[in-house]
Amino acid sequence: MKAGICVVYSVQDPLLCDLLFMTKNMFNNQLMSVINILDTETHEQQESDRKCKKRVKFIFNKRVRGSRSFI
Protein backbone atom coordinates (compact mmCIF):
# COMPACT_ATOMS: atom_id res chain seq x y z
CA MET A 1 0.00 0.00 0.00
CA LYS A 2 1.38 3.42 -0.92
CA ALA A 3 0.37 6.56 0.96
CA GLY A 4 1.99 9.67 -0.51
CA ILE A 5 5.74 9.07 -0.61
CA CYS A 6 5.62 6.34 2.05
CA VAL A 7 5.28 2.66 1.27
CA VAL A 8 3.67 0.42 3.88
CA TYR A 9 4.48 -3.28 3.77
CA SER A 10 2.55 -6.05 5.45
CA VAL A 11 3.73 -9.53 6.34
CA GLN A 12 1.65 -12.63 6.77
CA ASP A 13 3.73 -14.18 9.55
CA PRO A 14 3.98 -12.06 12.73
CA LEU A 15 7.15 -13.97 13.67
CA LEU A 16 8.88 -12.22 10.78
CA CYS A 17 8.23 -8.85 12.48
CA ASP A 18 9.72 -10.25 15.70
CA LEU A 19 12.73 -11.54 13.77
CA LEU A 20 13.29 -8.16 12.11
CA PHE A 21 12.95 -6.36 15.45
CA MET A 22 15.48 -8.70 17.12
CA THR A 23 17.86 -8.40 14.17
CA LYS A 24 17.68 -4.60 14.38
CA ASN A 25 18.45 -4.74 18.11
CA MET A 26 21.39 -7.10 17.52
CA PHE A 27 22.76 -4.79 14.84
CA ASN A 28 22.39 -1.72 17.06
CA ASN A 29 24.11 -3.49 19.98
CA GLN A 30 26.99 -4.55 17.74
CA LEU A 31 27.27 -1.04 16.33
CA MET A 32 27.38 0.50 19.81
CA SER A 33 30.05 -2.00 20.82
CA VAL A 34 32.21 -1.07 17.82
CA ILE A 35 31.69 2.65 18.48
CA ASN A 36 32.80 2.19 22.11
CA ILE A 37 35.92 0.30 21.01
CA LEU A 38 36.80 3.02 18.51
CA ASP A 39 36.20 5.75 21.10
CA THR A 40 38.52 3.95 23.53
CA GLU A 41 41.23 3.52 20.89
CA THR A 42 40.89 7.16 19.84
CA HIS A 43 41.22 8.31 23.45
CA GLU A 44 44.28 6.08 23.98
CA GLN A 45 45.87 7.37 20.76
CA GLN A 46 45.26 10.98 21.79
CA GLU A 47 46.87 10.26 25.19
CA SER A 48 49.84 8.65 23.46
CA ASP A 49 50.19 11.60 21.06
CA ARG A 50 50.04 14.05 23.97
CA LYS A 51 52.81 12.19 25.85
CA CYS A 52 54.92 12.00 22.70
CA LYS A 53 54.55 15.75 22.07
CA LYS A 54 55.58 16.51 25.67
CA ARG A 55 58.66 14.28 25.31
CA VAL A 56 59.67 15.85 21.98
CA LYS A 57 59.20 19.33 23.45
CA PHE A 58 61.30 18.39 26.50
CA ILE A 59 64.11 16.93 24.36
CA PHE A 60 64.03 19.91 21.99
CA ASN A 61 64.14 22.45 24.85
CA LYS A 62 66.94 20.53 26.54
CA ARG A 63 69.06 20.51 23.38
CA VAL A 64 68.35 24.15 22.49
CA ARG A 65 69.15 25.43 25.99
CA GLY A 66 72.18 23.18 26.36
CA SER A 67 73.74 24.03 23.00
CA ARG A 68 76.52 26.55 22.64
CA SER A 69 76.89 28.86 19.72
CA PHE A 70 80.30 29.26 18.16
CA ILE A 71 81.15 32.41 16.26
C-alpha positions in Angstrom: 0.0 0.0 0.0 1.4 3.4 -0.9 0.4 6.6 1.0 2.0 9.7 -0.5 5.7 9.1 -0.6 5.6 6.3 2.1 5.3 2.7 1.3 3.7 0.4 3.9 4.5 -3.3 3.8 2.5 -6.0 5.5 3.7 -9.5 6.3 1.7 -12.6 6.8 3.7 -14.2 9.5 4.0 -12.1 12.7 7.2 -14.0 13.7 8.9 -12.2 10.8 8.2 -8.9 12.5 9.7 -10.2 15.7 12.7 -11.5 13.8 13.3 -8.2 12.1 13.0 -6.4 15.4 15.5 -8.7 17.1 17.9 -8.4 14.2 17.7 -4.6 14.4 18.5 -4.7 18.1 21.4 -7.1 17.5 22.8 -4.8 14.8 22.4 -1.7 17.1 24.1 -3.5 20.0 27.0 -4.6 17.7 27.3 -1.0 16.3 27.4 0.5 19.8 30.1 -2.0 20.8 32.2 -1.1 17.8 31.7 2.6 18.5 32.8 2.2 22.1 35.9 0.3 21.0 36.8 3.0 18.5 36.2 5.8 21.1 38.5 3.9 23.5 41.2 3.5 20.9 40.9 7.2 19.8 41.2 8.3 23.4 44.3 6.1 24.0 45.9 7.4 20.8 45.3 11.0 21.8 46.9 10.3 25.2 49.8 8.7 23.5 50.2 11.6 21.1 50.0 14.1 24.0 52.8 12.2 25.8 54.9 12.0 22.7 54.6 15.8 22.1 55.6 16.5 25.7 58.7 14.3 25.3 59.7 15.8 22.0 59.2 19.3 23.4 61.3 18.4 26.5 64.1 16.9 24.4 64.0 19.9 22.0 64.1 22.4 24.8 66.9 20.5 26.5 69.1 20.5 23.4 68.4 24.2 22.5 69.2 25.4 26.0 72.2 23.2 26.4 73.7 24.0 23.0 76.5 26.5 22.6 76.9 28.9 19.7 80.3 29.3 18.2 81.1 32.4 16.3 
